[in-house]
Every structure is written in C-alpha cells, then in structure tokens.
C-alpha cells in the first residue's frame, strides 16, 4: 500500500508541475504543434485508452483545432490550443497511470 501512495503522490506532483508550467506559459517560449503531437503520441497507450480516453480525445480535438488555426494564420490561437492540447495529453497520461495504479492496489497486485 505504501508503494501505491508513493506512485499516486508522484503522479500528482507531476500533474501539479504541468499545470504550473501551463499557467506560466504566457511568459515563456510557447509550445509548438510538434510538442503537442509528441505529448499526444506519448500519452496514446492502452492504459490511457482504458482509463482516460475522453481526456485524450479532448487533447486530440484541441490539436486538430490548433492545426486549423495555424493554417488560417491565427498563430496566437494556434499556439494557445497547442499548449492546451499538450497539457491535456499529459493530464490524461497521469490520470490513467494513477487510476491503473489504484486498480492494481485494490486488487492486491503490484
């Protein structure tokens, strides 16, 4: 059970860091479409599909909207949507891992 709490707190810490970075993104170099694509690719696992499919779908939708905005020359909107897609993908990944770890702990499997 200690392992479960350690993993959950680590994942929550990662999520807090991602949220803090997204809140500070206005003053830093913006994330690109490529970064969003990479985050979505990394998050696209069987575990994420099982435990956080809706969150991952939201990230993919925002990436598609970011691409459309970029094609229309709306660079600010494209950047904003790409940053949101990146955060959403990372959130989906962390959420899925936390729920998977919880399911393992509840079943008594480590």
C-alpha positions as CSV (number, residue, x, y, z in Angstrom):
1,X,0.0,0.0,0.0
2,X,2.9,2.4,0.7
3,X,4.0,1.8,-2.9
4,X,0.6,2.9,-4.1
5,X,0.7,6.1,-2.2
6,X,4.2,6.9,-3.4
7,X,3.2,6.4,-7.0
8,X,0.0,8.4,-6.6
9,X,1.8,11.3,-4.9
10,X,4.5,11.3,-7.6
11,X,1.9,11.4,-10.3
12,X,0.0,14.2,-8.6
13,X,3.3,16.1,-8.3
14,X,3.9,15.7,-12.0
15,X,0.4,16.9,-12.7
16,X,0.9,20.0,-10.5
17,X,4.1,20.8,-12.3
18,X,2.4,20.5,-15.7
19,X,-0.3,22.8,-14.6
20,X,2.2,25.3,-13.2
21,X,4.1,25.3,-16.4
22,X,0.9,25.9,-18.4
23,X,0.0,28.8,-16.2
24,X,3.4,30.3,-16.7
25,X,3.5,29.7,-20.5
26,X,2.5,33.3,-21.3
27,X,5.9,34.5,-20.2
28,X,8.0,31.7,-21.7
29,X,8.5,30.3,-25.2
30,X,5.2,28.9,-26.4
31,X,4.8,25.2,-27.0
32,X,4.5,24.2,-30.6
33,X,2.2,21.9,-32.6
34,X,5.1,19.4,-32.7
35,X,5.3,19.4,-28.9
36,X,1.5,18.8,-28.7
37,X,1.8,16.0,-31.2
38,X,4.6,14.4,-29.3
39,X,2.7,14.6,-26.0
40,X,-0.4,13.0,-27.6
41,X,1.7,10.2,-29.1
42,X,3.4,9.6,-25.8
43,X,0.1,9.5,-24.0
44,X,-1.6,7.2,-26.5
45,X,-1.2,4.0,-24.6
46,X,-3.6,1.1,-23.9
47,X,-3.7,2.3,-20.2
48,X,-4.7,5.8,-21.3
49,X,-7.3,4.5,-23.7
50,X,-8.8,2.4,-20.8
51,X,-8.7,5.0,-18.0
52,X,-8.6,8.4,-19.7
53,X,-10.0,8.1,-23.2
54,X,-12.1,11.2,-23.0
55,X,-9.2,13.3,-21.8
56,X,-7.0,12.1,-24.6
57,X,-9.8,12.7,-27.1
58,X,-10.0,16.3,-25.9
59,X,-6.3,16.7,-26.4
60,X,-6.6,15.4,-30.0
61,X,-9.5,17.7,-30.7
62,X,-7.6,20.7,-29.5
63,X,-4.6,19.7,-31.6
64,X,-6.8,19.5,-34.7
65,X,-8.3,22.9,-33.9
66,X,-4.7,24.3,-33.4
67,X,-3.7,23.0,-36.9
68,X,-6.8,24.7,-38.4
69,X,-6.0,27.9,-36.7
70,X,-2.3,27.7,-37.9
71,X,-3.5,27.1,-41.5
72,X,-5.7,30.2,-41.2
73,X,-2.8,32.3,-40.0
74,X,-4.2,32.7,-36.4
75,X,-0.9,32.0,-34.8
76,X,-1.8,33.1,-31.3
77,X,-4.9,30.9,-31.2
78,X,-2.9,28.0,-32.7
79,X,-0.2,28.4,-30.0
80,X,-2.9,28.6,-27.2
81,X,-4.7,25.5,-28.5
82,X,-1.4,23.5,-29.0
83,X,-0.4,24.4,-25.4
84,X,-3.8,23.2,-24.1
85,X,-3.5,20.0,-26.1
86,X,-0.1,19.3,-24.6
87,X,-1.4,19.8,-21.1
88,X,-4.5,17.8,-21.7
89,X,-2.4,14.9,-23.1
90,X,-0.1,14.9,-20.1
91,X,-3.0,15.1,-17.8
92,X,-4.7,12.1,-19.5
93,X,-1.4,10.1,-19.1
94,X,-1.0,11.0,-15.4
95,X,-4.7,10.3,-14.7
96,X,-4.6,7.0,-16.4
97,X,-1.4,5.9,-14.6
98,X,-2.9,6.9,-11.2
99,X,-6.2,5.0,-11.9
100,X,-4.3,2.0,-13.1
101,X,-2.1,2.0,-10.0
102,X,-5.2,2.4,-7.8
103,X,-6.8,-0.6,-9.6
104,X,-3.7,-2.7,-9.0
105,X,-3.5,-1.7,-5.4
106,X,-7.2,-2.5,-4.9
107,X,-6.7,-5.9,-6.5
108,X,-3.7,-6.7,-4.3
109,X,-1.4,-6.9,-7.3
110,X,1.9,-5.0,-7.5
